[in-house]
């Protein structure tokens, strides 16, 4: 009789442990699904509205490009690079984007756009003009900071040919970029 009692007890424990494992596995999978669905995608970011400070204009990229039809106020903007990572400590992957704009002249103005992830929906929160005709080597988000490795102009550099290597670091503070 004792043997049957212990056997029943062990089987009950095995059933409960199995149920708990199944529930935990389901929750983990559900969490993964929710997290994946709340990520920003490259497609979203390349087909999104941005405010271009250099030209004081809101534009909508289509496949990473915007080009105005107006010959008087010509503007072309292209999506150049992106880094993904958490910028505002909400455990969601945000985006730091390099946009390049030109008004038809010789200048190509590089701008850093910050897009916050609002549960899978992009929200352009702020931008910062980097400079005219710089070279961007890389952009990354590390420990909630945007790190840009770039080459800028020295005091004697012609506009075509920047030579000053620079690492620039930005942090987002209350929807404003702070240069460190």
Buried (B, 14 or more C-beta within 10 A) or exposed (E): EEEEEEEEEEEEEEEEEEEEEEEEEEEEEEEEEEEEEBEBEEEBBBBBEBBBBBBEBEBEBEEBEBEBEEEEEBBBBBBBBBBBBBBBEEEBBBBBBBBBBBBEEEEBBBBBBBBBBBEBEBBBBBBBEBBBBBBBEEBEBEEEBBBBBBBBBEEEBEEEEBEEEEEBEBBBEEEEBEEE
